[in-house]
Amino acid sequence: MFNTKPSLGLTPENIPSVRRIGTDQIKFEYMYFAPNGCWSLAGHTLDVGRFVADLTFTVQIEGGMCTMAIKPLNMEVWFDAPKDLDRLRFEVKDQSGQVIESQELLIE
């Protein structure tokens, strides 16, 4: 089943999108809003199959003083993909591996 509705709290400006650019490039864009200024993007992993790609972003909490305002984390990835690739599953996980958000998107 595909998640075609945005998660709670998303606005039209930060709904995840994934598009085919040309014949073999895919562009994924998403703005994740972390709950405070202590959060940062730690990295991502990508596994591209024939029909589905799995993309996982990891966020981490940094030590020290934090701003108590929501912090936007820009997640953008370009990758080569086979022509049959039609779906992207993506997750946002915290540093302990707990899934914060998960969606499956059709590639436009």
C-alpha positions in Angstrom: 0.0 0.0 0.0 1.4 3.4 -0.9 1.3 6.3 1.5 -0.1 9.1 -0.7 -1.1 11.4 2.2 1.6 13.6 3.9 2.4 12.8 7.5 0.9 15.0 10.2 2.5 18.4 10.4 3.7 18.5 6.8 2.8 21.4 4.6 2.8 21.5 0.7 6.3 23.0 0.9 7.9 20.0 2.7 6.1 17.0 1.3 8.7 14.4 0.2 9.1 14.1 -3.6 10.9 11.7 -5.8 11.2 12.3 -9.6 13.0 10.8 -12.5 15.2 13.3 -14.3 16.0 12.1 -17.8 16.2 8.4 -18.3 18.5 7.2 -15.5 18.6 9.8 -12.7 16.4 10.0 -9.7 16.1 13.0 -7.4 14.7 12.7 -3.9 13.9 15.9 -1.8 12.5 16.3 1.6 12.6 18.8 4.5 12.5 17.0 7.8 11.6 19.2 10.8 13.5 18.1 13.9 12.0 19.0 17.2 14.8 21.2 18.4 18.2 22.7 17.5 20.2 19.7 18.9 19.4 17.5 15.9 21.6 17.1 12.9 21.7 14.9 9.8 24.2 12.1 10.4 24.1 10.5 7.0 22.1 8.2 4.7 22.2 4.8 3.1 20.8 3.8 -0.3 20.0 0.4 -1.7 18.8 0.4 -5.3 17.0 -2.7 -6.6 15.4 -3.3 -10.0 11.9 -2.0 -9.0 12.3 -0.5 -5.6 15.0 1.7 -3.9 15.4 1.9 -0.1 16.7 5.2 1.3 17.4 5.6 5.0 18.4 8.9 6.7 19.9 8.9 10.2 19.5 11.9 12.5 21.4 12.4 15.7 21.2 14.5 18.8 24.2 16.6 19.4 25.3 17.5 23.0 25.5 20.9 24.5 23.1 23.8 24.6 20.2 23.7 22.0 17.8 26.2 20.7 14.3 25.1 21.5 13.0 25.9 18.0 12.2 23.5 15.3 15.2 22.8 13.1 14.8 22.0 9.3 17.1 19.3 8.0 17.3 19.3 4.2 17.4 15.8 2.7 18.3 15.7 -1.0 19.8 12.7 -2.9 20.5 12.1 -6.6 21.2 8.6 -7.8 21.4 6.5 -10.9 18.5 4.0 -11.3 17.3 1.4 -13.7 14.4 2.3 -16.0 12.1 -0.2 -14.2 12.5 1.5 -10.8 9.1 2.8 -9.9 9.0 3.1 -6.1 11.2 4.6 -3.3 10.8 3.6 0.3 12.4 6.1 2.7 12.9 6.2 6.4 14.2 8.6 9.0 15.8 6.9 12.0 17.4 8.3 15.1 20.9 7.3 16.2 19.6 4.3 18.1 17.9 2.9 14.9 14.3 3.7 15.9 12.2 4.7 13.0 10.8 8.2 13.3 9.1 8.4 9.9 8.6 5.9 7.0 6.9 6.3 3.6 6.8 4.6 0.3 6.5 6.9 -2.7 5.8 6.4 -6.4 8.5 7.9 -8.7 7.0 10.6 -10.9 
